Amino acid sequence: MNTAGRNKLRQNATAYLFLSPWLLSFLVFSLFPIIFSLYLSFTETGLLKLESNWVGITNYLDTLSDPVFKKAFWNTLYFVAVTVPITTVLSMVLAIAVNSRIPGKIFFRVSFFMPTVTSVIVVSMMFMLLYAPSGILNSILGTFGIQKVQWLLDIRTAFPSIMAMSIWTAVGFYMLMYVAALQSIPASLYEAAIIDGAGLWSQFMNVTLPHLRHMSILVIVMNTINSLQVFSEVYVMTKGGPLNSTTTMVLYMYNTAFSSLQLGKGSAIAYILMIFIMLISAVQMWLMRINKGVGE
């Protein structure tokens, strides 16, 4: 081997040596669990008794025919259908507001972003106090003569209450993404629109909105993926109740694997959710491609 070859081999060895901690952690804590859970999804395996019996696709069929899974599936879709559009619109409106020339806009940016960096568990516990029968929200309603509402104990209000908290938590993060997109729009476009006599609404529809199209699709994709995996707030606030009205797919998976001690079926639920997320993401990425070039 010539000198150039030995030097290249030495450089590659050095690179892999520095990468080895990450590669090792990836293999042990990411790749192996993924492969092993795929194997478990085709077996009957308990958490206390780790003897595996091969059952093929039985876990998948049992999951798809389970009424609780169907309820969790539609609950999750309901959560996505409500929270994603509202979060997207609110984020865009707030971004436009804090990006304009208003006093204290940095303070407002930080204030809106704070819920995002706060632990979901902490926020959930705060909202549990807010929604309590003797909490602040019912106290405010009481001043107007409105009877107390069992926000987290009533089938009609439990899930919307969690959705409201989730929207409040997420809107600040996506607002900053929109702020970044707004600041990339050339000021000359607005100047040209003003010269042409365009008002604020016309500027928004013809300049701002087209340039936010790509960011909007990215926000929708990210928010949809996150919403399909909603778990922490539901687990802390209602644990899926009342009567499974707030049970989501991830909570159903958790209860199956760690409460019912069915690791095989829990793994099958995880892969069903993964396939569903991939399909939804593929559709949204397809929409992104067909809109490529708009606003550029």
N, C-alpha and C positions, 0 to 999 in steps of 0.2 A: 504494500500500500504506500502510495507516494505521500509527500508531506501535506499537500492540499487535502487529500482524503482523510488523513489523520486529524488535521485541524478541524475539518467539518464534523467528523465523528466526535471529537472532544467537545465542540460547541453544542452538538445535539445532546450529548450526555449531560452537559451542564444545564441545558434548558430543561431536560426531563427531570433532573435532580431537583431543581427549584419548583417544578410543577408537581412533583411527587406527593407532597402533602395534600394538595387539592385533589389530585387524581385518586389518591387512596381514600380520602373522605367521600368523594363522589361515588366510588365503587361500593364502599361499605354502607353509606347512609342514604344513597339515592338509587343507584342502579340495582343493587341486590334486593332491596325491599320491593322495587317495582316488579322485578322478575319473580320473586318469591310470592308476592301477593297475587300475581297472575296464576301461578301454580295453585295457590290456596283456593282461588275462586272456583276451581274444578274439583275441589275435594270437600269432604265433610270433616271439618277440623274445629275443635273447641279450644277455648282459651286456657282451661285448666287441664285438659287432656289433649296433648298435642299429637295424638295419633291420627294420621290422615287416611281417609278412605276415599278413593277416587269415585266421583259421582257424575263426571262429565258436565253437561250443561244444566243439570238439575237445579243448581243454585240460581242460575239466571232465570229459568222458567218459573221457579217458586217465587222469585222476587217480582217478576213482571205480573204474576197473577195475585200477588198479595194486595188486599184492599188498602192496607196502610201505606204501601209504597205508592199506589195510585193517588191516594190523598196527598202524600208528600210531594209527588211529582207535580200535581196541579197547583199545590200551594207554592211551590218554587217558581213555576211559570207565572203565577199571579204576582208574586213578589217582584219578579223581573219586569213584568209588564207595567207595573205601577211605579216602581222606584226608578227605573232607568230613564224613562222620558222626563219625569219630574226633576231628577237630579241633573240631567243634561241641560234642560231649559234654565233651571235656577243657576247652574254654574255659569252658563253663558251670560245671563243677565247680570249677575254679580261681577263677573269679569269685566264686562263693559262699564259697569258703574265704577269699580275701583280703578279702572284704567283711564278714566276721564280726569279732568282737572278739578278734583274736589279736595278740600283741605283734609289732611289726616288720612290719605288713602293708604299709606303704609300700615297705619294702625288697623284699618279695616281688613287689609290683606292678612295680617297676622291673626287678627281675631277670628276671621272665617276659617283660617287654616288650623287653628289650635285643636278643634275636635278631631282632626285627622291624625295628629301625632299623639293624641291621648289614647290610652288603652281602651279597647272595646269593652272589656270587662268593667272598667271604672265607669265608662259612659253608661253602660247598661244598668249598673247599680244606681247611678244618679237618676236615670229615667224611671227606675222602679220606685224611687222615692217620689218622683214627680207624679207618677200615675197611681200612687197609693190611694186607698179610699179617703184617707185624711191628708192627702198630699196637697201640694201647691195648686195643681190644676183644678182639683175639686173645690178647693177653697175659693178660687177665682170664680168658678161656676156658681158656687153658693151665694156669692155677693149679688148675682143677678137672679137669684131665686130658682136656679136650675138644680135638680136633684143630683146627688153624687152618681158618678159613672164608675162601674167596675171595669176599668180600662183593660186590664190584663186577665180578667176572669170571665169576660163576656165574649162569646164566639164572634159577635158582630164587631167588636172593637179591638180584640187582642192583636190580630195581625196588622191592621192599620196603625196601631200604636207602635209596633216594632218597626214598621216601614217608615214612619215619621222620624224615629230615632236614627235609622240607617241613612236616610236622606240627609239629615242634619250633620251626621258624621262624615259623609262622603263628599258633600258639595264643595268644601274648601279645597280639597285636593284637585278636583277637576277644574275648579275656578282658576287655580294657578296655571294649569295647562292652557286654558283659554287665554289667560293674560299673556302668556308667552307667544301664543299665536297672534294675538292682537298687536303686540309690539313688533311683529315681523311684517306687518302691512305697511307699505311705503306711504309716507304722509302726502306725497305728491298726488296720489289717487284721490284723497279727500279734497285736496286743494283744487284739483281739476273738477271734481263733482260740485264743489261750492261755486266755482266759476260758471258752471253750466246751470246753476240755479237749483241744485238738488237740496232738499230739506234733510232733516235728520233721519226720517224714516226711509227716504230714498237712498241716502248714503248707506244705511244699514243693509237694505235689501240688495243693492247693486255693488257695494264695495265690501262691506264687512262680512256679510253672510257667505258669499262665494269663497272668500279666503279662509273661512272657518270650516269649510266643508270637510277637508281631510282631518282636521283636529276633532270635529264632531264625530266622525266615524271611528276614530281611535278611542275617543272617550266612551262611545257606545259599546265598542268591543270590550274594552277593559272593564267597564262597569257591569256589563252583562256577565262576564266570566266571574267577577267577584260576587255578583248577586246570586248566581247559580250555586255558589259555594257558601251561602250564608249559614252560619252555625252559632257562633259565640253568643250573639245577642239573644237568639232564640233559646239557647240552652240556659243562659243565665236568667232570663226574664220569665219564661213560661214553661221551659222543658217540653215544648211541643203541645201543651194544653191550651185551652180546655178542649177535650174530646178530639185531639189531634188536629185542631183547627190551625195550629201554627207549626206543625211538624214539617220540616223540609227534608230534602233528599240526604243532605249531609248528616242531619240529626238522626234520621232513620238509619243511616249507615252506622253511626256511632252507637246507637241503642242496640242494633243487631249484633255488632261485633263485641262490644264491651259490657253491655247490660245483659243481653241474652246469651253472650259467650259463644256466638257462632261466627268464628273468624272466616270460614269459607264463604258463607253467604254475605258477610260484610264486605269481603274483598270483591265479590261479584257485583254488589251495589256500587262500589267505588269505580269499577270499570264501566258499568252502565252509565254512571254520571260522567266519566271521562269521555266516553264515546259521544254522549249527548253534547257536552261542551265543545268537542272538536267539530261536530256537525254545525252547531250554531256559529262557531267562530269561522268556519269555512264559508258559510253563507255571507257573513258580514264582511269577510275579506274579499269575497267575490264582488260584493257591492262596492267595496273600496276600489277595486280594479276598474269597474265599469265607470266610476266617477273620476278616474285618473285624468288629470289635466284640467279639471274644472277649478277655476280660481287661481291658476298658475299664470 
